[in-house]
């Protein structure tokens, strides 16, 4: 059926070449529009399933208390309370507040403090004028370090580092975060530094997301051209025919446009996960082209017109080319079961790209051959030395006939060792580890973590059953107990809550007596304090009806596995203290969303791999009409995956949002050469050759195309080593290794299996 379709398609192309050419141009033009309008998405929320209850609650939490995502600009100084530093802070705070994208800025320049007497208190700024004398400077320092709303929140205890906390306005404008970061960076770049050698650091989730997008765009601009250049070079070395090279690269380019357009059409976006789609599509699309032209250029084209010879070639390769594209598409489509949207979009777009690649190979190449049919390069005689690896492959066949059993036992040992090494794989989602150690994002994060207690937070939501119930001393005591629990945790650097305000107000109301740095003794007293309070910061911690509040715990730990264990312990503790008090307590925040990815990624990996193996097995059995051949075909495809996991375990490469999709990708890729080998082997067996003869001849016929395509794809994936993202680098490295593992599995282990388990009549 496939051969008949390809044959009729070629005949139609040669009858109506201009119609097919125009159709290709129009379709590619339409897809090009969706390609260039493909959006970018780097936020963690995009990685969580849309109807996830934790995500829904988090969105409501942000509506009430504002984003827990903000920008922080931090810097160090010998003394941040020096006049020059405070003047600099005043100027930068004012300039930031003028930005349309900024809702609020909190710094030493405008932070609230409480000043009181025996019967009253007021809220005022830390200072009205920059202190000039040393006495004034020390007074401001003492007042700042004495306030729990300032110390360890805006300035460290040694007064050597400070930060400006920038809260953005709520906006749905495209690329809003990038615009905000650009303006903030420009503002600090153009400002006159307060001292020579002054450096500043921008940190926070917003900055991380923006730089992920920036680096992703940089990677696209860098390794897409590099991949194209490398493909041209490797295809040139493999085919050594100018027009074959041109058509192969054209096929790759059009397939890439179609695949990325499909990503846009299904609602996807370019993200750290889907950014690996372009080099992947390019590497895979070139495979069939090499197989097609390897056969085409090996035929006698002096006595047969190029279009007719291409038709015969495509009909001959129709089944293996379709099977490779279809099974690769199955491997990718298995990712559709993932609950992580970008992984699901990646799988569907890659699967569609593979099916498009088959149609383009069977259409674009014959169209090109027709219009280039008079080119002299397509009529040159067959080169006698085209099978460069013929002798090594013949020797390999003879060795396998003698050592088949040893090869199989060695494979068993290799599988056992791989399973053992794979047990050391860590599941880790650390977005900061996506950046190289020397990057500005990593340096800023380390600075804020070490000097100011970090910028990431764990948010805890507390709700009472009745309005104003938060003012009850019993409820405030529960909040205090939670604060004390959090402060004892090694990953927590600072805790903020509504209690900070009540303690400061209580102390101020009693003439700043430290003995009264405690919670109000009664609900009435707490209510009175709220009537006196005329600041703005409290609304970030308590709603207007006084029944919903938050506790915000800064953390300096970014490893999701560590944070996940802590979150589990925290949830257990909160259930114990919340139920007796009649409180509804829930952990939320972006940190929780990031860690939510762990289970989603693990489930995605297991489900997609199991589904891919099952579907490919069923496909193999159906096509080859043999359960034995179907099972045999799986062996050389499972081994590269196990070796991939072994390498991850040995080298400490974690299972994260990028490496999680490698298994499904690997089995989809590795199965291609297996299919070409088995199809050729079956054809030779049906023509009357013995098992030994068929294996030996298949090694010669398919060995070089398998080695060539695998090296081309390994080289294309190796381009990812130049990426900015560490997981992308890891993905490229592992996929390159998988290509090499697959060559060994297909040319060594698979023949050994046939020689050992295939009877002369089977």
MINULUM-400628 format. One record per atom (N, C-alpha, C): z, y, x. Coordinates in steps of 0.1 Angstrom, whole numbers, plus 5000, padded with zeros to 4 digits. Atoms other than C-alpha are relative to their C-alpha. Layout:
ZYX ...
# end
This chain:
500049885008 500050005000 500050135009 500049894991 500950245028 498750025008 501349994993 497850155048 498950054991 501049965009 495750205017 500150154997 499849865003 497250545010 499550085012 500449934988 496650655046 498550005002 501450014999 493150525046 499250094991 500749915010 492150705014 500350155003 499649864996 493951025026 499050055011 500949964989 491851025058 498650024995 501349995006 488650965039 499850134992 500149885007 489451255016 500050125009 500049894990 490251475046 498750035006 501349984993 486951415062 498950044990 500949955011 485151485028 500250144997 499649865005 487051805020 500950065011 499249954989 488351935054 500550144998 499649865002 488452295044 501150014989 499050005011 490452225012 501449965006 498850054994 493052035032 500650115010 499649904991 493152305059 500650124993 499549895008 493652585033 501349964994 498750045007 496352385015 501150005010 499050004989 498252335048 500450145003 499749864996 497952705056 500950074989 499349945011 499152815021 501449944999 498650065000 502052565020 500950055011 499249964988 503152655055 500450154999 499749865002 502953025046 501150024990 498949995010 505152975015 501349965007 498850054994 507652765035 500550105011 499649914990 507553025063 500950124995 499249905006 508953285039 501549954999 498750055002 511953065031 500649975014 499550034986 512252985069 500650135005 499649874994 512553355079 501250064992 498949945008 514953435050 501249904999 498950095000 517253145058 501350075004 498749934997 520853285056 500849935010 499150054991 523553235081 501449994994 498750015006 527053115072 500949935011 499150054989 529953065097 501549984995 498750015005 533053085075 500549864998 499450135002 535452795073 499949964985 500150035015 535352825034 498749934997 501350075003 531752715035 500049865004 500050144996 532752385050 500949924990 499250075009 535052305021 499349994986 500650015013 533852164988 500450114990 499849885008 533452444963 501149994990 499050015010 535652304936 501349945005 498850054994 538452194960 501250084994 498949925006 541752284943 500850095010 499449914990 543252414976 499250135002 500949884998 540252644980 500150094988 499849925012 540552764944 501350085000 498749934999 544252844949 499950115010 500149904989 543453014982 499350134996 500849885004 540953244966 500950094991 499149925009 543553344939 501150075008 499049954991 546153394966 499550135007 500649884993 543753634985 499950124990 500149905010 543153824953 501350084998 498749945002 546853894949 500550075012 499449954989 547953954984 499050065011 501049954990 544754045002 499749895010 500450104990 542953855030 501049975010 499250034988 544853665055 499149995012 500949984989 541853715076 499950155003 500149864996 541854035096 499650015014 500349974986 540954195128 501250055008 498949954992 543354255156 499450055013 500449954987 542654475186 501350015008 498850004992 545254415213 499750045015 500149964986 545854545248 501450005006 498749994992 548554555275 500150135007 499749884992 550154835294 501349995007 498750014994 553054895317 501150034990 499149965010 554755065288 499250054988 500849965011 553155085254 500550134993 499449885006 555555365245 499850135008 500349884992 554255595272 499150094992 500749905008 552755915258 498549985000 501450024999 549255835270 499649884991 500450125009 549255495252 500250034986 499849965014 550755635220 499050104995 501049915004 548255915220 498749924997 501250095002 545455655224 500149934987 499850075013 546955455195 499850094988 500249905011 547055765173 498550024998 501449975001 543455845180 499249884994 500750115005 542155495175 500349964986 499650035014 544155435144 499350104990 500649905009 542755755128 498549974999 501550035001 539155665138 499749874992 500250125008 539555315124 500250024985 499749985014 540955445091 498850084994 501249935006 537755655087 498849914998 501150095002 535555355088 499949954985 500150045014 534155265053 500349854998 499750145002 534654895060 501549965001 498650024998 538354935067 500850044989 499149965011 540954925040 501350065005 498749964996 544054965060 500149965015 499850034985 545154985097 501550025002 498549994997 548754915109 500149995015 499749994985 549855015144 501350075002 498849924997 552755175161 499850154996 500349865004 551055505151 500450034986 499849975014 551655465114 500949894993 499250105006 553955165109 501250064992 498949965008 556755195083 501349965007 498650044996 560455205092 500950074990 499049955010 563555265071 501050085006 499049914995 565855555076 501050034988 499149995012 569055575054 501350075004 498649954999 572555695048 500949914992 499150085007 575555575029 499549984985 500350015014 573855624996 498550004997 501449985003 570055645001 499249955013 500850024988 567155555024 498650054997 501449955002 563555675029 499249915009 501050074991 560455515044 499250115007 500849914992 558855705072 499349935012 500750064988 556555655102 501049995012 499250024988 557955545135 500250135007 499949874994 557255885149 499050094994 500949905005 555656205137 499250065011 500749954989 554656335171 500249915012 499950094988 553956155203 501250055009 498849964992 557256155223 499550055014 500449944988 556956365254 501049975011 498950034990 560356335272 500449865000 499550144999 561856015284 501049974990 499050035011 564656055259 499449974987 500850025012 562256085230 499349865000 500850134998 560255785244 501049884998 499150115001 563355565246 500549994986 499650015014 564455655211 499049934991 501050075007 561155555197 499949855003 500050144996 561255235217 501149924993 498850065006 564755155204 499849984985 500250015015 563755225168 499049894997 501050105002 560655005171 500549855002 499550144997 562354705188 501249964991 498950035008 565254735164 499549964986 500550035014 562954685133 499349865000 500650135001 562054335123 498550014994 501449985005 558854485107 499150045011 500849954989 557654605141 500149915012 499950084988 559154395169 499449864998 500750125000 557054085177 498949994989 501149995010 554654195149 498950095006 500949904995 553054495165 500250025015 499749984986 554654505199 500949895005 499150104995 556254245222 501350055004 498749954997 559854255232 500150075013 499949934987 559054375268 499250134999 500849885002 556954665254 498850015010 501250014991 553954555276 498749974992 501250035008 551554465248 500250044986 500049965014 550654595214 498749974993 501350035007 548054555187 499850094988 500349935013 546354725158 499549904991 500450105010 546054515127 499150074990 501149945008 542854595108 499749924988 500350085013 542554485071 498750064995 501349955005 538954505058 500050024985 500149985015 537954625023 499349874995 500650115006 536854354999 498650034997 501449965002 533154345000 499149875000 500950115001 530354104991 498650035007 501249964993 527754285012 499749905011 500550094990 525654055034 500450055014 499749974986 526754055071 501150115001 498949905000 529754275062 500949985012 499050024989 532054115088 499450045013 500749974988 529454155115 499950155002 500149855000 529054525106 501450055004 498649964997 532854565107 500349985015 499750034986 533154395141 499250095009 500949914992 530254595155 500650145001 499449865000 531854925145 501350015007 498750004993 535254835158 499849995015 500350014986 533854725191 499450135006 500649884996 531755035193 501050115002 498949905000 534755255185 500849995013 499150024989 536855105213 499150015013 500949994988 533855095238 499850155003 500349864997 533155465234 501350095002 498849924999 536855575234 500450025015 499649974986 538255735266 501349915002 498850094997 540655465281 501250075004 498849934996 544255555285 500449995015 499750024985 544355435321 498849935006 501150064992 541955305348 500249854999 499950155001 541154935344 500449954986 499650045013 542054935307 499149904994 500850105008 540854635287 500649974987 499550035013 541154555251 499349874995 500550135005 540654235231 500050004985 500250015014 539354175196 500249854996 499750145004 540753865178 500249994985 499950025014 541253715144 498949914995 501050095006 539353485121 498750074998 501249935003 536853755112 499250015013 500749994987 535953805149 499549865004 500550134996 535753425154 498749974992 501150035008 533353385125 498750085004 501249914996 531153685136 499449955014 500550044987 530953555172 499349864999 500750135003 530053205159 498650034996 501349975005 527153365141 499250065011 500849944989 526153575171 499549895010 500350114990 526253275195 499049914994 501050095007 524353065169 498650065001 501349934999 521553325168 499550005014 500450014986 521553345205 499549875004 500550134997 521252975208 498649974994 501350025007 518352975183 498950065008 501049934992 516553235204 499849945014 500150064987 517253045236 499449865000 500450144998 517052675231 498849964991 501250035008 514252675204 498850025009 501149984991 511752825229 500149905012 499950104989 513152605257 499649864995 500450135005 512852295235 498549994999 501450005002 509252385227 499349995014 500650004987 508452445264 500249865006 499850134995 510052115274 499249904993 500950105008 508251925246 498650015005 501449984995 504952075258 499849935013 500150064987 505651965293 500049845000 499850145001 506851615284 498849934992 501250065007 504051555259 498850015008 501149994990 501551675285 500049895010 499950114991 502851425309 499849864994 500150135007 502851145283 498549984996 501450025006 499351215268 498950045009 501049954990 497451405295 498750034993 501249965007 494951535270 500350134993 499749865005 494751905261 500150004985 500149995015 493751865224 501149924993 498950085005 496251585218 501350075001 498849924998 498951805232 500150114990 500149895010 497852105210 500449954986 499850055014 497851895178 501449954999 498750055001 501151725186 501050124999 499149895001 502952055192 499850084987 500349945013 501252205161 500749934989 499350095010 502651915141 501550025000 498649984998 506051975155 500450144994 499749875005 505952345147 500050014985 500150005015 504852305111 501149924994 498950085005 507352035105 501350075001 498849924999 510152255118 500150114989 500049905011 509152535094 500349944987 499850065013 509052305065 501449954998 498650055001 512452145073 501050114998 499149895001 514252475077 499850084987 500249945014 512652615045 500749914990 499350095009 513952305027 501550035000 498649974999 517352385040 500450124992 499849885008 517152725024 499849974985 500250035014 515752584991 501149924994 499050085006 518552344986 501450075001 498849935000 521152614990 500850005013 499450004987 521952565027 499950135007 500149884991 522352815055 500149955014 499950034986 522252825092 501550015004 498650014997 525752725104 500249935013 499850084987 527352575135 499649854999 500450145002 526652235119 498449994999 501450015003 523052295107 499250065012 500749944989 522152485139 499449905009 500550104991 521452155156 498749944993 501250055007 518652085130 498750035007 501349984994 515852265148 499649915012 500450094989 515952075181 499949864996 500050145005 516651755162 498649984994 501350015007 513551805140 498950005010 501150004990 511351895170 500049885008 499950124992 512551595190 499449884992 500450115008 511951355161 498550014996 501449985004 508651505150 499049975010 500950024990 507051465183 499849855003 500150154997 507751085184 498849944994 501250075007 505150975158 498750055007 501349944994 502551215174 499749925013 500350074987 503051045208 499549854997 500550145004 502750695192 498650004996 501349995005 499650805174 499050025011 501049964990 497850965203 500049905012 500050114990 498950685227 499049894996 501050105005 496950445206 498650064999 501349945002 494150685198 499350025014 500649974987 493550785235 499849875008 500350124993 493650425245 498849924995 501150075006 490650335224 498750065006 501349964995 486950355233 499450114991 500549895009 485950695219 498650055003 501349964997 482550715235 499049944990 500950065009 480950485210 500550004985 499549985014 482950595179 500550144999 499649865002 483450935165 501550024999 498549985000 486951085170 500649994986 499450015013 487551125132 500249854995 499950135005 486750765125 501049925009 499050074992 488850645155 501450044996 498749965004 491750855143 500449934987 499850075013 491350705108 500549855003 499650134997 491550355123 501449995006 498749994994 494550455144 501150024990 499049975010 496450595115 500249894991 499950125009 495750295093 500849895007 499350104992 496950065121 501550035001 498649964998 500150265126 500750054987 499449955012 500750355090 501349944996 498850065004 503450105083 501150035009 498949964991 505550155115 500350144999 499649855001 505250535112 500750034988 499349985012 506250525076 501449955001 498650064999 509150295083 500950085009 499149924991 510450505112 500450134993 499649875007 510250825091 501049974988 499250035012 511750655060 501449965004 498650044995 514650485079 500750115006 499449894995 515350795098 500550094989 499649925012 515450985065 501249944993 498850075006 517850725051 501250035008 498849974992 520150775081 500550144997 499649865003 520151155074 500550014986 499749985014 520251125037 501449944997 498750055002 523450915040 501150105001 499149894999 525151235049 500250084987 499949935012 524651355014 501349964992 498750045006 527851165004 501150085005 498949924994 529851405025 500450114990 499449895008 532151655007 499950135007 500249884992 531451905034 498650064998 501449955003 528552125022 499050015011 501049994990 526952205055 499549875005 500450144996 526951835065 499149944990 500950055011 525451745031 498650075001 501249935000 522852025034 499249965013 500750054988 522051915070 499349874998 500550135003 521551555059 498750004991 501149995009 519251645030 498850075006 501149934994 517151895050 499449915011 500650084990 516751655079 499249884994 500750115007 515851365055 498650054995 501349945005 513251595038 499050035011 500949974989 511951705072 499449875006 500650134996 511351335082 498949954991 501050045009 509451265051 498850095001 501149904998 507451585056 499349975013 500650044987 506851475092 499049894999 501050115002 505151155081 498850054993 501149945007 502951345056 499150095009 500749914991 502051605082 499249925011 500750094990 501251335109 498849944994 501150065006 498951165085 499050104994 500949905005 497351495074 499650105010 500349904991 497551765099 499249955013 500750064988 496451545129 498649974997 501450035003 493351405112 499250134997 500749875003 492451765099 499650065014 500349954987 492751885135 499049935007 501050084993 490751605149 498650024994 501349975006 487951675124 499450135005 500549874995 487652035134 499850015015 500150014985 487951945171 499149895004 500750134998 485651645168 498950025011 501049984990 483051805191 500550035014 499449974987 485451885219 499849895010 500350104990 484551705251 501349925004 498750074996 488251625258 500349884991 499750125009 488251385228 499049895001 501050104998 485251195240 500149935014 499950064986 486351105276 500449864999 499750155000 486550735285 501549975002 498650044999 489750545285 500450005015 499550014986 491850585317 500549865003 499650144997 492350255334 501549995003 498650004996 495850355346 501050054990 499249935010 497150475313 501449934998 498750075001 499950205311 500750005013 499449984987 501950335340 501149895002 498950104999 504850095333 499749864998 500550145004 502749785327 500749905009 499450104991 503949595358 501549994999 498550015002 507649685355 500449934987 499750065013 507549585319 499749855000 500350144999 505849255327 501149935007 498950064992 508549185353 501249994991 498850005009 511249275327 499949884991 500250115009 509749025303 500349865006 499750134993 509948745329 501549985003 498550004998 513548835338 500749964988 499350035012 514548825302 499949864995 500250145003 513048485297 501049915007 499150084992 515248355325 501550034997 498649955001 518448565317 500450034986 499849965014 518348585279 501549984996 498650035004 521748425275 501050095007 499149914993 523348635302 500050144994 500149875006 522048945285 500850014987 499350005012 523448845252 501550005002 498550004997 526948765266 500450135006 499749874995 526849085285 500150114989 500049915012 526049265252 501349984992 498850035007 529049095236 501250075007 498949944992 531349215264 499950154998 500249855002 529849565261 500550054987 499549965013 530549575224 501550004999 498550015000 534149465229 500650125008 499549884992 534749735256 499750134993 500349885008 533049995234 501050024989 499049995011 535349915205 501450045005 498749964994 538349945228 500050155004 500149864995 537250275243 499950104988 500249915012 536350415208 501450024993 498749995007 539950365197 500850135005 499449884994 540850675219 499550134995 500649885006 538750915199 501050084992 499249915007 540651215186 499250074989 500649925010 539951385153 500550145001 499649874996 540051755161 499150104995 500849885004 538852075144 500750125004 499449884994 539752365166 498850105002 501249904999 537252655160 500050075013 500049924988 538452835191 499549915012 500550094990 537552525212 498449994999 501549995001 533952585199 499450095011 500549904990 533752865225 500449955014 499750034986 533652825263 501250085004 498749934995 536852915282 499850145004 500349874995 535253215297 499550104990 500549915010 534053365265 501050114996 499149895004 535453695251 501049954989 499250055011 536753505220 501249925005 498950084995 538753255240 501050085008 499149914993 540153525263 500950084991 499349925009 541153735234 501149924993 499050095007 542853445216 501249975010 499050044991 544753345247 501050125003 499249884998 545953705253 500950034988 499249985012 547153745217 501149894999 499050115001 548853405217 501150025010 499049994990 550653465250 500950134999 499349874999 551553835246 500650044986 499649955013 551953885208 500249894989 499750115010 552553545192 498949964991 501250055007 549053475180 499650084988 500649935011 546953595151 499849914988 500250105011 546453275130 501449984993 498850015008 548953225102 500049884991 499850105011 550252955079 500650084988 499549935012 550753105044 500749914990 499250075010 553352985019 500150084988 499949935013 553153084983 501249954992 498950035008 556253094962 500050074986 500049945013 556353154924 501249964992 498950035009 559253174900 499549994986 500450025013 559153094864 500050124991 499949885008 560153434851 499850135009 500249884993 559253794861 501450055005 498849954993 561853964884 500949905005 499150104996 563353634892 500049995016 500050004985 562353684929 501250085005 499049914995 565153944931 501449934999 498750075000 567853684924 500449965014 499550044986 570053624955 499749855003 500250144997 569653244951 498549985004 501450024996 565853274953 499750065014 500149944987 566053514983 500649915011 499450094991 568353264999 499149885004 501050114998 565752984995 499050055010 501049944992 563253215011 500550015015 499449994987 565653275040 500149865007 500050144995 566152895044 498749965006 501350034995 562452855047 499750075013 500249924987 562253135073 500749935012 499350064989 564952965094 499449875004 500750124996 563152635092 498750035008 501349974993 559852795103 500350055014 499649944987 561552985131 500449895011 499650104991 562752655146 498849915004 501250084996 559252505148 499450065012 500549964987 557752515183 498650074998 501449935001 554252625170 500150134993 499849875007 555652925150 500650105010 499549904991 556053245169 500750124992 499449895008 556953495141 499849974985 500050035014 557753475104 500250144993 499849875008 557253765079 500149964985 499950035014 558353765043 500650134993 499449895007 559753995016 501450025004 498749984996 563153935030 500250095012 500049904989 562254145061 500350144994 499949875006 561954435038 501450024994 498749995007 565154365018 501150025011 498949984990 567254325050 499950145007 500149874994 565854645065 500550114990 499649905011 566454835032 501549994999 498550015001 570054695030 500750065012 499449944988 570754805066 499950154999 500249865001 569255145060 500950074990 499249955011 571155195028 501550015004 498649994995 574355135047 500150075014 500049914988 573655405073 499749925013 500550084989 571855155096 501049925008 499050094994 574854945102 499549865002 500650144997 573754615119 500749894992 499350105008 576454435099 499449974987 500650015013 574454495068 498549965001 501450054998 571154345082 500049864993 499950125008 571454095054 499350024987 500649995013 570054025020 500950074990 499249935010 571154224989 500949894993 499050095006 574254074973 499749974985 500250025015 572954104937 498650044997 501449975005 569754124917 499950154997 500149865003 570654474906 499850095013 500249934988 570954594942 498649995006 501450024995 567554444951 499150084992 500849925009 566054614921 500150155003 499849864996 567554944932 499350045012 500749974988 566154914966 498550014998 501449995003 562654854951 499750144994 500249875006 563055174931 500050115011 500049904989 563855374963 498849985009 501150024990 561055214983 498750074995 501349935003 557855424984 498949975010 501050044990 555855245011 498949924994 501150085005 552755035009 500049865005 500150134994 553354725030 500649894991 499350115008 555654545005 499049934990 500950065009 552754494981 499249885006 500750124993 551254255007 500849884999 499150115000 554254035002 500649964986 499450035013 555254054965 499150074989 500849955011 553354104932 500850104992 499449895008 554154384907 501049944990 499150065009 555954144883 501249935007 498950054992 558254024911 500349854997 499850145002 557653654905 499149925009 500950074991 555053574932 500250075014 499949954987 555653614969 499449915011 500650084989 554453485003 500950015012 499450004987 555853385036 498849975010 501150014991 553453425065 500649975014 499550044987 554153235097 498950005011 501049994989 552153325129 500249875008 500050124992 551253025150 499150025012 500849994987 549952985186 499349875003 500650134999 548752625181 498750004993 501350005006 545052575174 499449864998 500450145001 544752195177 500349954986 499950035014 544152075141 500949874999 499250125001 545751735148 501550035001 498649964999 549051905158 500450074988 499749925012 548952155130 500049914988 500050095012 548151875105 501349934999 498750075000 551251685115 501150104995 499049905003 553252005112 500050034985 500149975014 551852085078 500549894990 499550115008 552751745065 501550014999 498549985000 556351795076 500550124992 499749885008 556352145061 500049974985 500150025014 555152025028 501249914995 498950085004 557851755026 501350084999 498849925001 560552015034 499950104988 500149905011 559252265009 500249944986 499750075013 559352004981 501549984998 498650025001 562951944989 500850134996 499349875003 563952314987 499550064988 500749935011 561552424960 500549944986 499750065013 562352174931 501450044995 498749965005 566152244929 500150144996 499949865003 565552614928 499050044989 501049975011 562852594901 498850085005 501149934994 560252734925 498749925001 501350074997 556552644927 499650055014 500349974986 555852634965 498849935004 501350064995 552452574980 499650065013 500649954987 551052595015 498550044998 501449965002 547752785016 499650085013 500549924988 545753015040 498849935007 501250054993 542752975062 500349895010 499650104991 544652765087 500049864993 500050125008 545152505059 498649964997 501450045003 541452515050 499449945012 500650054988 540452455086 500549855002 499550134998 542752155088 499649904989 500550095011 541552025054 498749935004 501250064996 538351955072 500249865007 499850134992 539951665092 499749884991 500250125009 540051415063 498650004995 501450005006 536751535049 499049955011 500950044989 535051485083 500149855002 499850144998 536651135088 499349924988 500650075012 535651025052 498550015001 501549994999 532151165058 499449915010 500550094989 531750975090 499949864995 499950145004 532850645076 499049974988 500950025011 530950675043 498650005003 501449984996 527750805057 499549895009 500550104991 527550545085 499949874992 500150125008 528350255061 498850004991 501249995009 525750375036 498749995008 501250014992 523150425063 499749865005 500250144996 523650075077 499549914989 500350085011 523449925043 498650024995 501349965005 520350115032 498949955010 501050044990 518550045065 499849855000 500150155000 519349675063 499249964988 500750045012 518049655027 498550035002 501449964997 514849845038 499349905009 500550104990 514349615068 499749874994 500250135006 514749305048 498850004990 501149995009 512349425021 498750015007 501349984993 509649535045 499649885008 500450124992 509849245069 500149874993 499850115008 510649005041 500749895007 499250104993 513248835062 501450065002 498649954997 517048865062 500349995015 499750024985 517148735098 499450125008 500649894993 514749005110 500850134997 499249885003 516749265091 501350015007 498850004993 519949165107 499850025015 500349994986 518349135141 499750155003 500449864998 516949495137 501350095001 498849925000 520449625131 500850005014 499250014988 521949495164 499750115011 500349904990 520049725188 500250144996 499749875005 520850015166 501550034999 498649985001 524549955162 500650025014 499449994986 525149915200 499950145005 499949864995 524050275209 501150084993 498949925007 526450405182 501349965006 498750044994 529350195196 500150065014 499949944987 528450315231 500350154999 499749865002 528450675218 501450024997 498549985003 531950635204 500849975012 499350034987 533050475237 500050125009 500149884991 531750775257 500950114994 499249905005 533551005233 501549975003 498650034997 536850815237 500350015014 499749994986 536550795275 500150155005 500149864995 535551165280 500950094992 499149915008 537951295254 499350104991 500749915009 535251445232 500549974986 499350035014 536851485197 498949984989 500950015012 535351395164 500250134992 499949885007 534651735149 498850024991 501149975010 532251905125 498649985005 501350024994 529351865149 499849855004 500150144995 530051525165 500149904989 499850095011 530951375131 498749944995 501350045006 527251355121 499249915010 500850064990 526151185153 499749854996 500250145003 526550825141 498849984990 501150015010 524250875110 498750045006 501249954993 521851075132 499549895009 500350104990 521950805159 499349884994 500650125006 521150515136 498650034994 501349965005 518350705120 498950025011 500949984989 516850785154 499749875007 500150124992 517450465172 499149894993 500750105007 515850255145 498550015001 501449975000 512450415150 499349905010 500650084990 511650235183 500149854997 499850145004 513149915169 498949954991 501050035010 510649925140 498649985007 501350014993 507649985163 500049865008 500050134992 508749685185 499949884991 500050125009 509349445156 498649994993 501350005007 506049545138 499049945010 501050054990 504049475170 500349855003 499750144998 505949155176 499649914989 500450075012 505349035141 498549984999 501550015000 501649115144 499549905010 500450094989 501348915176 500449864996 499650145005 503248615161 499149954989 500950045010 501048615131 498649975005 501450034994 497948615153 500049875008 500050134994 499148285168 500749995014 499350014987 501148385200 501349944998 498650065000 504348205209 501050115001 498949904999 507748385209 499950065013 500049944986 507548425247 498950095002 501249924998 504048555246 500150134992 500049885009 504648795217 501050105006 499049914994 507848935234 499450075012 500649944988 506048985267 499050104997 501149915003 503049145252 500550124993 499449895007 505149365229 500750105010 499349914990 507149495259 498950085007 501149924994 503749595275 499450104991 500749925010 502249735243 500950124996 499149905005 505349925231 501050065010 499049964990 507449965262 499850145004 500249874995 505850275275 500150114989 499749905010 505650465242 501550014996 498649995002 509250375236 500850085010 499449934989 510350495270 499650154999 500549865000 508150805267 500750084989 499449925011 509350915232 501550015002 498649994998 512950835241 500450115011 499849904989 512751045273 499750144994 500449875006 511051325253 501250054991 498949965009 513851325227 501350035008 498849974992 516551295253 499950135007 500249874994 515051595271 500250114990 499949895011 514851795238 501550024997 498549995003 518551715231 500750065011 499449954989 519451805266 500050155001 500149865001 518352155259 501350064994 498849955007 521452185237 501250025010 499049974990 523452185269 500150145004 500049864997 522552545273 500650094988 499549935012 524152635239 501350075003 498749934998 527152865235 501249924994 498950085006 529152625213 500249875007 499750124993 530952345229 499749884992 500450115007 530452105200 498549975000 501450014999 526752175201 499649945013 500250064987 526752095238 500349855000 499650145001 528651775231 499049924992 501050075008 526151685204 498749975008 501250024991 523151735228 500249905010 499750104990 524851535255 500149864995 499850145006 525751245232 498749954995 501350055006 522351235215 499049965012 500850044989 520651235249 500449865005 499650144995 522750935260 499649904990 500450105010 522050765227 498649965001 501450034998 518350785234 499849905011 500150094989 518850615267 500649874997 499450135004 521150355252 499149934991 500950075010 518550285225 498949945008 501150064992 515850225252 500549875005 499550124995 518049965268 500249894989 499850105011 518949805234 498649954995 501350045005 515249795223 499249925010 500850074990 513749675256 500749895007 499350114993 516449445268 500749914990 499250085009 518849335241 499149944989 500950055011 516249305212 499149895005 500850124995 513849085233 500849885002 499150124997 516748865244 500449934987 499750065013 517648815208 498949924994 501250075005 514148715198 499849875008 500250114992 513848485228 501049894998 498950105002 517148315220 500149944986 499850055014 517248295182 498749984991 501250025007 513648295171 499349875003 500650134998 512247955166 498550015002 501549994998 508547885175 499350024987 500749985013 507647875138 500450114992 499449895008 509748165126 499250135003 
# end
